[in-house]
Amino acid sequence: MRTKATLGADLARDLTRTTQKGSVTRAAKTVSQDDLASLRQLKLKSLRGQVRLEDNWQRLRQLDTAP
């Protein structure tokens, strides 16, 4: 999918320098992907203490390794 964004020259230059990508497009894509990954991690961390886990890893391992 294509998206059009207008960046100032300083921001575009800083973006390509910081990410060490050859083009503004590649740099913006890299930053977007990294930002999305960070946001997902924060979302998961916010669930800490809210999700109940079953202590059944041994049974699951047996099921995984059963012939």
Secondary structure, DSSP 8 states (H G I E B T S, - for coil): --------HHHHHHHHHHHT-SSHHHHHHHHHHHHHHHHHHHHHHHTTTTS-----HHHHHHHHH--
